[in-house]
Amino acid sequence: MLASYYMGTVQANAGNDVEASLYFMEAERRADRLKEYHTRGFAQQKLAELYARNYDTDEAQVYNLKAIESYTLSGDSLSADICRIYVAQHYYKRKQLDQSEAIIDSLLQPKNKPGALIKSYSFSLKGDISFKRGEWEKAADYYNKSMGEGIGYNLTIGKVGNYAYIQEKMGFPHRADSLMEVARGRIATAIDSCIYYSCAKDLFILRQDYHNAYEALSAESSYQNKSVSYLLARSTTHAQKSFFKEHYHLEQQRNTSMAFGIIMAFLSLAIVSMLLIWALRKRKREIELQRDMLFSLKKDLRLLQEEQKSAGVVVDSLLQDRINKIQQLSGKYFYWTDEAMSLRQVQQVSAMTKEVIDEFRKELRDLHDDPYFFSTVETALDVSQNHLMKRLRSTIRGRSNIQFNEDDFRMLSLFFASFSSKSISFILDMKDDAVRKRKSRYKKLFMDQGEAFREFLEHLS
């Protein structure tokens, strides 16, 4: 469960949204089976963020609602409230203003004791709703509250454009121009440009500057085309369909190739078996003929022995040597056939095992080469385990008799994240025995330090 969540975080940080969504879905399923509601909420919120980042708003809404349920069951009210704000934003984008405002008002009630972050997001959305309704002074007041409440929170390009429009409406054109310059400085994508020129168009129309309004409208139209292409290219849903389609065809090809290979192997085995049976039967007939010839020769020899006893002794001896040689060759032939069949089976099993091990080692080497892997694992442990690694570092700094370097903390983070000793040996390029000895040393060290290290000792069990 945790390994899937950490791998999803690594893939999301690397910009691999499709692979990240698959890992988070796996973490969600495992957390659901284990009734780990908090971890399930983390995975569902991450999926909502991925879909929102790729503009699949309907799927984002589904996972935000699931995350609210999971966080509520786990008792994490702050995370549940943040997801409720995302739900309210979805209603706002769908122009369901009353439903959006009802959610925000419930969050701002004094009995809920909203924090600065919740207030900041809530006032920002309240400002958007008031702007949609044409309540300019209320919208400006909410935008001001949002920036005042939010610990470094900045309004988005669209909100800055709204604020500039309000300032123009209230008779402050210079403030409006300054705000539009701020919005221009935040443009990073075609979608940002589209939003900026849409706000500029509305502002120029308000000023009755129709020439600049037309220029802004033309730029907005141009960037809209680019934005649509970008949205389709970035759509997680489209990407996943493409991903699954491609992998489905590859899987079909692999299955077809495997089936064809198995059929060919059976046919080859059948042909070889038939050839062996034919060769054995042929050899058997030859031996029987030779035996009949020997019996016939022996019969003739007996007659000759009666007439020429001295010559008969020599001939009988030569025949017996030939019989012995035939029997010896026949025995070797059967022995070689059984040994060859057994050897072939052993080699096939060995080759399959080597292929699986090589693939597993490659995955672990990829983790070893990822510069963000250890920091991501440690961050994920801090989020999911109540700042586990931060507390460990702090506790060890207070002990003069414990000298840990960064390699020790990396190895401990992998132990805490439930990586096996075999996997850790590949990731850190160490021998299995060395990893097991290090784990035993950590256990003994934590045990000797007493109660302060009990939690860390339990994570090593």
N, C-alpha and C positions, 0 to 999 in steps of 0.2 A: 504493500500500500504506500508506505513512505517513499520507497525507491521509485515507484511510478510517479509520485508527486514531485520528487526532486528532479527526475529526468524531464518531466514536463516543464518545470521551471527553467532548467538549463536550455531546453529547446526553445521556449518562449523568449528567453533573453537573447538567444542567437537569431531570432527572427524566423524560426521554422515553425509557423503557426499550426500547420496541419499535423505535423508530428507531435507538437505540444498538446493539441486537443485530444489526440489519441491516448497519450499518457495520462492526461487529467481524467478522461473518461474511465480508464482502467483504475485509477486511484479512487474515483467516486464509487465504482462497483465494489471494490474491495472494502472501502470504508463502510459502505452500506451493509455488507455482510457481517462486518465486525461491530456494527453499531457505534462506530467512531464518528459521531455527528459533527464535531468541530472540524475534523480533517475532511469530512464529506463537504462541509460548507466551504472550506478553503478551495477544494477542487472545483466545486460548482461556481464559485465566484470567479475563479481564474478562467473557466470556460465562458462565463458571461463577458468578462473583459476581452477575451480573444474574439468572440463574435462581434462585440461592439466595436473593437478596433478594426475589424474587417467589414463593418457596416451591415452585418446581418442582425438587425435590431430585434426581429421577432424571436430568434433563437436566444439572443441576449436576455430578453424579457423572461423567457421560460426558465433559464438558469438562475436569474436573479431571484425569482419567486421560490425556486428550490433552495437556494442558498439561505433565504430568510427563514424558511422552515427548519433547515439544519442548524443554523446559528441559534434560533429560538430554543430548540431542543437541547443544545449544548450550554445555554445560558449566556452566550456572548451577545449582549444587547447592542453594543456599539457597532459591531460588524453587521448585525441585522438591520440597524437604522441606516447605515451607509447603503446597503442593498435596496432599502425602501426608497431612498432618494433616487437611485438608478431607475426604479420602477416608475416613480413620479416623473422623471425626465422622459421616459418612454411615452407616458400618457400625454405629456406636453407636446412632444413631437407629433403625436397623432391628433393634436388639437382638441384633446379631451381635458380642457383646462380645469373644469370643476373637480374631476377625479384627481388630477395632479395636485391641485391646491389643498384638497382634503387631506391627502397624505402628508404634505408639508406642514399643514397646521397642526396635525396630530403629533408630529415630531417636535414642534416648537412649544408644546404645552409645558408649563413650569413643572408639572408633576413628573415629566419624563427627564428632567434635568439635562437638557441637551448641552453638549460640550461645544468648544469654539469651532471645531471642524464641522460638526453637524449644522451649527448655526450658519456658518459661512456658505456651505452648499445650499442650505434651505433658503437663505435670503437671496442668493443669486438666482435660484429658480423662481422665487416669488417676484423678483424684478422682471424676469422674462414674461411671466404670466401677466403682470400689470402692464408691461409694454404692449403685449398682444391686445389687451383690452383698451389701450389708449389712455391709461392712467399714468401720465408722464411723471408727475411729482412723486407718486408712490413708487414708481419704478426706479427713479433716481435715488430715492431714500433707501430702497432695498439694495441697490447696487453699492451704495456707500457703506451700508451695514455689512454687506458681504466682504468688502475689502478690509473693513475694520475688524471683523471677527476672525478672518481666516488666516492665520499664521503664514504669511507669505503667499497667500492665495491670489492668483492673478485672474482677471476676467478673460474669457476666450475672445477670439476675434469677433465673433458674432455679437457677444455681449458688449464689447467695446464700441462696435458700430451702433448698437442700440442706444448706448449711453451718449454717443456723439449726436444722434438724432434727437434725443431728449434735450440736450444742451441747446441745439439749434431751435427747437420748439420753444424753449424757455428764454430765448433771446441772447444766447451766448455763443455766437458763431466762432469766435477765436478758440474757445474751449473745444468746440466740435472739431475744428481743424486739427488741434493738438492731439485729440483722441484718435482721429483717423490716421495721423502719423504713427502713433503707437501701434495701431492695428496693422498698418503696412509693415512695420518692423518685425511682426510676428509671422509673416507669411513664410511657409516652408514647403507647401505642396500645391497642386492644382486646385484641390478642394478649398484650401485656405484662400487662394486667389479668387475663386468663385464667390465665396462668402464675403470677402472684402469688397469686391466690385458691386455686389448686390446691395451692400450697405451704402456704398458711395453713390450708387444710382438713386436710392431713396432720398439721400441727403440733397443731391443736386435737384431732384424734382421738387423737394420742399422749398428750395431756394429759387425755383423757377429758372434754373440754369440748364435749359434743355439741351444745349450743345454738349456740355460735359456729361449730362445724364445719358445722352445717346452714346457717347464714347464709352462710358462705364457699362452701359447695357451691352455694347458690342464685345467688350472684354469679358463680361460675365458669360455671354453666350459661348465665346471661344473656350473659356475655361470649363464651362459645363460639359462640353464634348470630351475634353481631356479627363474631367472628373469621372464621367460615366465609364470611360475605358478603364480608369484606375480602380473604380469601385468593383467592376466586374473581375478585373485581374486580381484584386485583393480579397475577393469574397471567399471566406473560409468554406462556405457551403459549396460553391462552385469548385473550389480547389479540392475539397474532400471527395466530391463526386468524381472528379478527374483522377484523383489519387486512387480511389477504390476501383474505378474502372480499369485503370492501368494495371494495378496489382491483381485484379481479378483475371485479366487476360494473361498476365504473366504466370499466375497460379495455374490457369488452365493449360498454358503451354508446358509448364513444368510437369503437371499431372499427366498430360498427353505423352510428353517425352518419357516420363517415368514408366507409364503403362506400356509404351512401345518398347522401352528398354527391358522391362520385365518379360514381355511377350517374347522378345528376341532372345533373352537369356534362357527362357524355358524351351524355346525352339532349339537353341544351340545345345542346351543340355539334353533335350530329347534326341537330337541328331547324334550327339556324342554317345549317348547311352545306346542308341540303336546300332551305331558303328561298333561300340564295344561288345554289345551282345552278338552282333554278326561275326566280329573277329573272334570272340570266345567260342562261338559255335563252330566256326571254321577250324579254329585250333583244336577244338574237341574232336571234330571229325578226323582231322589229320592224326591226332593221337590214337584215335580208335583204329584208323587204317594201319598206322605203324604197329599198334598192338596186335592187330590181326596178322600183319606181316610177321611180327615177331613169333606169334604162336605157330604160324605156318613154318617159319624158319626153324623154330624149336622142334617141330614135328619132324622136319626133314633132317635136322641135326641128330635127333635120336636114332634115326635110321642110319645116318652116316657113322654115328658113334659105334654102332654095333659092328660096322665094317672097318672103320678106321678110328680106333679109340684114341690113338695119339693125336691125330689131326682134329678130332672132335673136341678135345679138351681146349685147344687154342681158340677154335671158332666160338665155342660156348662162352668163353671168357670175354671175347670181343663183343658179342651180342649183349651180354649183361652190362658192360660199360656203356653201351649205347642207350640201353633202357634207363639206366641211372641218369644219364645226361638229359634225356628227354623229360624225365620227371622233375629234375632240378630246374630246367628252363621253364616248365609249366608253372611251378610254384612261384618263381620269381615274377612271372608275368602277372599273376593274380595279386601278389603283394604290392607291386608297383601301382596297379590300378586303384586299389583301396587307399593307398597313401596319397596319391595325387588328388583324389576327390576330397579327402579330409583337408589337405593343405589349401586347396582352392577356397573352401568355406572359411577357414581361419583368416586367409588374406582378405576376403571380402569384408568380414566383420571388422578387421583392423582398419581397413581403408575408411569405412563409414565412421568409426569412432574418431579417427584422426581428423576427418572433415568437420565434425561437430566441435571438437576441441579447438581447431584452428579458428573457426568462426567465433567461438566464445572468447578466445584470446584477443582477436581483432577488436571486438567490442570494448574489452577492458583497456586495450592500448589506446583506443580513441579517447576514453575518459582520462587516461594518463597524460595525453597530449593536450587536453582542453585546459587553457590557462584559467578559466573561470570555474572549473569544476569544484575545487576544494572550498572556495569562498561561497559558492552557491549552496553546497551541502551544509556548511556551517550556518549560513543565514537561514536556511530552511529549518534546521534544528532549533535555532533561536526562536523562530516564529511558532513552530508547532510544539516545542517543549519548554516554553516559559523561559526563554533566554538561557538555555542550558549551557551553551559554549561560552557565552559572556560571563556567566557565573563561575564556570570552571576556571577561566583565565583569571578572574578577579580573586578567587579563593587561593589559587596557586601562587599568585603574586604576593600574597600575605604569608607564605611559608618559605622561610629561608633554606629549609632543608630539602626542598624540591626544586630541581633545576630542569625545567622543560624547555625545549626549543620548538620552533615552528613545525618541524617534522613530527614531534610528539603530538601536538594539537591536531595535525592533519590525520594522523593514524587514529586518534581517539574519536574524531568526528566520524570517520568511516565505521569504527566499531559501534558508535551510538546509532548510526543510521542503518544498522543491521546488515552490513556487508560481511560476507563470509571471509575466513582467513585466506582461503584459496584465491578469492577475488582480490583481496587487498594485496596479496603477494604480487599479482600481475600489475595492479594499478601503481604500486610503489616500487616495482622492479626489485622485489626481495624474495628470499626463499621462504617456503611455507613454514618451515621450522622456526625461522627467525621471527615471523609474525606471531606465531603462537607463544614464543618465549616473551615477546614484548607485551602481549596481552596478559600473561601470567604475572609479569613484573608490575604492570599497572594495577592489577587486582590486589597484589600483596601490598603495594605502596598505599593505595586508597584504604585498604583494611587497617593498615598501621596508623593512618591519620585520624581514625575515629569517626565520630558522628557526622562531622562536617562533610565527609566524603561518601556518606552512605548512598545518597541518590546516584552519584556517579558510578559507584560500585555496582548498583543494581542494573544500570544501563550496560555494564560490561558482562553481565551474567549470560 
